[in-house]
Amino acid sequence: MLKFFKFVLPPLFAGLGIAFLVVFFSPNMRATLLPNVPLPSAMSVDHLSFADAVERAAPSVVTIISESISKEPRYKRQNTVQELGSGVIMSSDGYILTNYHVINNADQIMVLLTDGRRYFDVQLIGFDTITDLALLKINVEHLPVIPVSDRFAPRVGDVVLAIGNPLNLGQTITQGIISATGKQKITDSPYNSLLQMDAAINVGNSGGALVNSNGDLVGITSAQFKTRENLDIQGIFFAVPYSLAKEVMDKLIRHGRVVRGYLGFTGTAVDSTGKEVSDNFTPVAGLRITNLDPLGPAWQAGIKEQDIVIKIAGEDVTNPQKTLTVIGNSDPGHEIEFELYRNGEILKVMVKVAELETKL
């Protein structure tokens, strides 16, 4: 066998060396030996296009028109009030996600597909006021489904496209980038976490699709940012991340509503010295209890204000949002072990999870 390799390898390497020299010194032969591979149209040297992404995603974005019967006398206003929005087909058998405020108090819901089909027999499966999401169902098979990728994690700087029907002008695409992730200050609940981006969202876009440059679903577009001063702010829009929207959708399909765990406290992230963390770079070592529901599960278990929670269910508290997610996903009645730091001592407390009550 050794003699065989000694006989074969020298001519083989010599041949490869000659071929390399020929290609190197004769550029006109490279096209024959190494043919040029054409780039896809979306990545051509002439222009950058998101047409392929739009072609994949756009057919699954629908228009939603909801009507409610007005209680005002006819001489004061129209007999019916219409609300315009968009929706995203999540399954081929007719599940559609949209915003709750689009169908809130609706007596009639109509779904319009991009191919012109209209459906009036629309079932409301359930809704979640915290994330402003609602799940609809139409009895149709083989519908176009929005492409999804469970491996995709949105990052600041990602290019995104918002697809919807603003102002009833017809399906429209707006483009921008993700400006921030994990936004909570603009919501009333710590259980919500939004994507901030600058792809324009106008009336009618609510409930539409936010997709990446491949056409995969990134989130469900939500309401435009408003301030109490009603400032004319541009380029600040929000969407519910796909991972959160899917979690809500799955719960609505299984239970018809979203059940979240509740422990009855709020806290502030602190570092290893107990100092409040006010940036995104200092490692979080715990969560200092700042407010307690006087009759909530945490208070009943003996937790006190200024306690520092360092572990929940055996996991270090290094990410407050992740900690809230663990609590929210816990079933009511389940007990969670808390590890606390109080007056120089480490304490372990079992807390029984209650159900979070939501306001309509």
N, C-alpha and C positions, 0 to 999 in steps of 0.2 A: 504493500500500500504506500509506503514511504517513497519507494522508487517511482510509483505512478505520479504522485504529487510533484516530485522533482522533475519529472518529464513534462507534465502539463502546465504547471504554474509559470515558469519563465516565459514561454511563448505567449501565454495569456496576458501577462502584465506588459510584455513588449508590444503586443497588438493594441492594448488600451492606451499606452503611451503614445504610439504613432497616431492613433485616432484623435487624441487630445491635441497634439501638435497641428494636425491637419485642420481641425475645426478652429483652433486659435489663430492660425496664420491665414486662413481662408474664410473670412466672415460670410462670403456669399454662399457657403455650404451649410451655414447654421440653419437657414430656413428649411433646408431639406431634411437635415437630421433632427432639428429641434423646431418643429412647426409652431407658429404663433397660435396661442389659444385665445379666441375672441372673448372679451369680457362681456358679462351680461349687460343689457341695455341700461339698467339702473346704476351701473358703475362704469359707464363708458368715459373715455377721456374728454368727450365733447360736453357732457352735462351730467349733473347729479339729479336723479329722479327717484321719487317715492311711489311711482305709478304701480309697481308690482305689489307693494305693501297695501296700497289702497284697493287694488283689484282683489286681493285676498280677503280683506276685512270688510269692505263697504257693503257687499250684499247682505251681511248679517246685521246691519244697523237699520232699524225700522223707525218710522214716525208713529207717535202715539198722540191721539187726540182724545181727551176726556171731557165729558159734559156733565154738568150738575144742574139740577133744576133750581132756579132762583126762587127764593121765598118772598122776594119783594113783589109788590103789585106790578103788573105789566106796564102800567103807564110810567113807572119810575125807571125800569131797566128792562133789558131783554129777558125773555122767559128762561133761556138757558145761558149758562156761562161756560165757555170753552177754555181748556188749558192745553197748551201745545208742548210736546216734549219728544224725546227720542228714547229708544230702547235697544238692547243688544240681545240677539238670539244666542242662548247659551247651550241649547241642545237641539238635535234634529227633530225631536218630537214636540217642540213648541214652548219650552221654558224661556221666558224673556225677562231680563233684569232692566229696571229703570229706577228713577228717583221716586221716593214716596210722595214728594210734594206735587209731582206731575199728576198723580191719580187720587190724591187726597180728596175725600168727599165726593168722588165721581159716581154718578148714577149710570153712566154709559161710557165704555172705553172702546175705542176703535184702534186697530193696529193696521198700518199701511206698510207693505213691503216695497222694496225698491223696484220690483218687477211689475208693480201695479195692483197686486192682489190686496184685498181689503177683508178684514175679519172683525165682525161685531160681537161675536160670542166669545168674549174674553173673560177668563176666570182670574180673580185675584187670589193667589195662593197664600200670600201673607206679606207683611211689611215690617220694617225695623226703623223706628224714628231716630235712633242714635246715629246710624249711618246714612239715614235718608234714602234707604233702598226699599224697593218693592219688587215682588216676583209675580209675574203674570204667566198665564198658560193659554195657548190656543191649541185646539185639537187638529193639528196638521202634522203630517209626516214628511220626512226628507227635506227639512228646511236647511238653508245655508247657515252654518255654525261659525261663530267667530273663532279664529285660530288662537290657541293658547299655548303657553310654554311654562310648565311649572318650574323649570330651571332658571327662568329669567328673573333677576332681581333688579328692580329699578334703582338707578343711581343718579345723583345730581350730575347734570350735563348730558344725559341721554336725550336724543332727539325723539320727539313724540308728535303724533298726529291726532287731532280731535275730529271725530266724524259725527255729524248730527244734522238736524234740519233747523237751523236758526231762522227765526222770523217767518217760518214756512216758505222759505225761498227755494226749497229743495235741498237734497243732500249736499253738504258743503264740508270741505276739508280745511282745517287750519293747522298750522305747524308751529312748533316751539321746542323748548327744552324743559326738562325737569329742573326746577329751581331749588327745591328742598323736598325732603321726605319726613314723614313722622310728624306732621303738623297737627297740634292739638289745641292751641290757644284760641283758634277761631271757632271751636265747637264747645258745646256745653257739657261734654262728657269726656273723661279721660280714657274711655273705652274705644274712642274713635281715633283714627290716625290717617291723615290725608296726604296726598301728593300735591305739591304746589308746582305749577308750571305756567308758561306764558302763551300757550296755545289758546286763542280766543274762544270764550264760551259765552254765547248770547242766549236770549230767550228762545227756547226750542231745542237747544243743545243738551239741556239737562237730561241725564240718563243715557246719553250716547256713549260711544266707545272712545277710549284713549288707547292708541296702539303705538308700538315702536316701529322702527324703520323696516322691520321684517313683516309687519302686519299683525304681530301677536298682541293680544289684549294686555294692556298695562293697568287699566283702571276704568271705572265708570265715572264719567264727567259729572260734576256737581255744580252748585250755585256759585255765581261770581262773588268775589270778596266785596263786602260792604263794611263801612264804618259808621259809627253813630253820627259822625260829622257829615256823612254823605259826601266825602271827598271824591273827586274825579280821578280814581286810581286806575292805571292801565297795566296790563301785563301780569296781573295776579289772579290766577284761577286755580281751581282745585278739582281733584278727582279721588274717589275711593279706590285704594289699591286693589288689584285683582285678587290677591290672596285673601284679603278681608271680605271682599264681595263674594267670593266663592264660599267662604266659611258661612257667611250669612245665608246664602242661597241654599246650601246643603241643610242647614238647620230649618229653614222655612219649608223645604221639601219634606223633611222627616217629621217635623212637629207643627208646622203651620205658624210658628212664631219663633223668635230668638230668645232662648233662655240663657241668662248670664249669671254667674256667681257674684255675690255681694258680701263684703266684709265690713263695710262701714268706717272707712278711714281714708284720709289723704295724707300724702307725705312729700318730703323734699329730699332729693338725692344729696348725699354727703360723701366726702372722701374719707380716707383712713384716719384722719385727725378729728373728724366730726364736723368739718367746715362744709358749708353748703357749696355744691358744685354748680357753677354758673356758666360753664363753657362745655364744649364738646370734646375736650382733650384730656381733662383730669379724670382718672379712673374712679368709678363709683364704687364705694365700699358698703353702702347701706342706704336705708330709707328712714329718715327721721319722721315719726308720726307728728303731724301738725294739727290735725282735726280728727275728732272721733264722733261718730254718731252715738249719742248718749244711750241709745237702746239697741245699738247694732251688735253684730256678732263679735267684733274685735273687742268692744267695751265689755261685753258679757264674759269674754274669756279672760279678762284681767289686763289687757293691754292698755297702756297709759300714754298720754301725750308726752312727747320728747323721748320716748323709747326709740331706739334705733334698730330696725329690722335688718339683720345681716344674712339670714337665710329663710327661704320659704320652700317648703316641701323638699328640703335637703339641698336646694340649689342656692348658690350665692346670689345675693341681690346686686348685680352689676349693671343691670339695665332696667330702669323703672318701667318702661313701656312693656318689656317682656314679662315683668312681674305682674303687671295689670292684666296682661293677656292670659297668664296662668290662672289668675283668680277668676277672670271672666269666663274661662272655659271650664271651670270646676262645676260639677253638678251640685245643686242645692242639696244640703243634707250631708255632703261629704266633709270630712275633717281634714284640715291642713295643719301641719306642724310649723310653727314659727320659732325661729331662734332670734332672741332679742339681746341687746346690750343696754343695761340699765344700772346706773350708779356704780360702774366698774364691774358688774357681774353679768355673766351670760345666763340667760333664762330660756327655757323651752316651754312653749304654750301651744295647746291644741285649740284651733278655732273652727267652729262649725259653720260652713258656708250657707248663706241665705240666698234668696233669689232677688236679683236687681229688679226694682219696679221702674218701668219706663212711663213717661208722660206722652199722651197722645196729642 
